[in-house]
Amino acid sequence: MRLSSTAQLLVKQFDGYLNLDAGVVATKFFGVALKTARAIPEFRTLVNSQLTINVADLANLIDANRRLKLRDDDMNAQQILEFGLMTEHGTAVIPLEVVSDKYLNMSHKSAQAKFNTGELKRLGLNAFRLNTSQKAPILVLVTDLAEFVLTRRKITIAA
């Protein structure tokens, strides 16, 4: 059985043991005594009849909670950014000419051309017109701009 990186760290932390004492896990990872931990649904799913907990199962729970926290952090970051953008621009719908100059580092004409060819959408920025007229302004929702900025940030950080 191949252990995840989290499980490998746990095995190392607990001197190579693959099954951990439930009381130790309750104290170290849940911050409560074993008797109290038994009332916690996540803990109950981990502990077996010998009052031990498999390292791989504990690692899976830790990783799942980490993913949830990251998702929550991403949602909080998006909400904060959306609020900031709405405050800065005074509206939830921003004209593409403002977005192009400030966030895309290109002229309005270039951004408009990219919108017409679908290139903006391929770059990850959703834009729209309120009607079918070519003279109608191209607009971007604050939620779409915030998502675009955060996605570009993640890509840049990962590089």
C-alpha positions in Angstrom: 0.0 0.0 0.0 1.4 3.4 -1.0 1.0 6.0 1.7 0.2 9.7 0.9 2.8 12.3 1.8 0.7 13.2 4.8 0.6 9.6 6.0 4.3 9.3 5.5 4.9 12.3 7.7 2.6 10.8 10.3 4.5 7.5 10.2 7.7 9.4 10.7 6.3 11.5 13.5 5.1 8.4 15.3 8.3 6.4 14.9 7.1 4.1 12.1 3.9 3.0 13.6 1.0 2.4 11.1 -1.7 2.2 13.8 -1.9 4.9 16.5 -3.4 4.9 19.9 -6.8 6.5 19.8 -6.2 8.5 23.0 -3.0 10.0 21.5 -4.8 11.0 18.3 -7.7 12.4 20.3 -5.4 14.6 22.3 -2.9 15.6 19.6 -5.3 16.1 16.6 -8.7 16.8 18.1 -7.5 18.6 21.3 -9.8 16.6 23.6 -9.7 13.5 25.8 -10.6 10.1 24.3 -13.9 10.0 26.1 -14.9 13.4 24.6 -13.5 12.5 21.1 -15.8 9.5 20.9 -18.7 11.9 20.5 -17.0 13.5 17.4 -18.4 11.8 14.2 -15.1 12.2 12.3 -13.2 10.5 15.2 -15.7 7.7 15.5 -15.2 6.9 11.8 -11.4 6.5 12.4 -11.2 4.5 15.6 -11.5 0.7 15.5 -12.5 -1.9 18.1 -8.9 -2.1 19.4 -8.9 1.7 20.0 -6.3 2.3 17.4 -6.4 4.5 14.3 -4.8 3.7 11.0 -2.3 6.3 9.9 -3.6 6.3 6.3 -7.2 6.9 7.5 -6.0 9.8 9.7 -4.0 11.2 6.8 -7.1 11.1 4.6 -9.1 13.0 7.1 -6.4 15.6 7.5 -6.0 16.0 3.7 -9.8 16.3 3.3 -10.0 19.0 6.0 -7.1 20.8 4.4 -8.8 20.8 1.0 -12.0 22.2 2.6 -10.0 24.9 4.3 -8.3 25.8 1.0 -11.6 26.0 -0.7 -13.0 28.2 2.1 -9.9 30.4 1.8 -10.4 30.7 -1.9 -14.0 31.6 -1.4 -13.1 34.2 1.2 -10.4 35.7 -1.1 -12.9 35.9 -3.9 -15.5 37.6 -1.7 -13.0 40.1 -0.4 -11.7 40.9 -3.9 -15.3 41.3 -5.2 -16.1 43.7 -2.4 -12.9 45.7 -3.1 -13.7 45.8 -6.9 -17.2 46.9 -6.3 -16.1 49.6 -3.9 -13.4 50.8 -6.3 -15.6 50.9 -9.4 -19.0 51.6 -7.7 -20.8 48.9 -9.6 -21.0 45.2 -10.1 -20.7 45.6 -13.9 -17.5 47.2 -15.2 -16.9 48.3 -18.8 -14.3 46.4 -20.6 -12.4 49.5 -21.4 -11.7 50.0 -17.7 -10.8 46.3 -17.2 -8.5 46.3 -20.3 -6.4 49.2 -19.2 -6.2 48.3 -15.6 -6.2 44.5 -15.4 -5.3 43.2 -18.9 -2.5 45.6 -19.7 -3.9 46.2 -23.2 -5.8 48.9 -25.1 -9.5 48.9 -25.3 -9.4 48.2 -29.0 -7.2 45.1 -28.4 -9.5 43.9 -25.7 -12.5 44.5 -27.9 -10.9 42.5 -30.7 -10.1 39.7 -28.3 -13.7 39.7 -27.1 -15.0 39.5 -30.7 -12.7 36.5 -31.5 -13.4 34.7 -28.3 -9.9 35.1 -27.1 -10.9 36.8 -23.9 -13.0 33.8 -22.9 -10.1 31.5 -23.7 -7.9 33.6 -21.4 -10.5 33.0 -18.7 -12.3 36.3 -18.6 -16.0 36.3 -19.2 -17.4 39.4 -20.8 -20.7 40.2 -22.4 -23.0 42.8 -24.1 -26.4 43.5 -22.7 -27.9 43.4 -26.2 -26.8 42.2 -29.7 -25.8 45.6 -31.0 -22.2 45.9 -31.9 -22.3 49.4 -30.4 -23.4 48.1 -27.0 -20.6 48.4 -24.5 -18.7 45.2 -23.5 -19.1 44.6 -19.8 -17.5 42.4 -17.2 -19.1 41.2 -14.0 -17.1 41.9 -10.8 -17.4 38.2 -9.9 -15.9 37.2 -13.2 -13.1 39.7 -12.9 -12.3 38.6 -9.3 -12.2 34.9 -10.5 -9.9 35.9 -13.4 -7.5 37.8 -11.1 -7.3 35.0 -8.5 -6.8 32.4 -11.3 -4.0 34.4 -12.8 -2.5 34.8 -9.4 -2.5 31.1 -8.8 -0.9 30.4 -12.2 1.8 33.0 -11.5 2.5 31.7 -8.0 2.7 28.1 -9.3 5.2 29.0 -12.0 
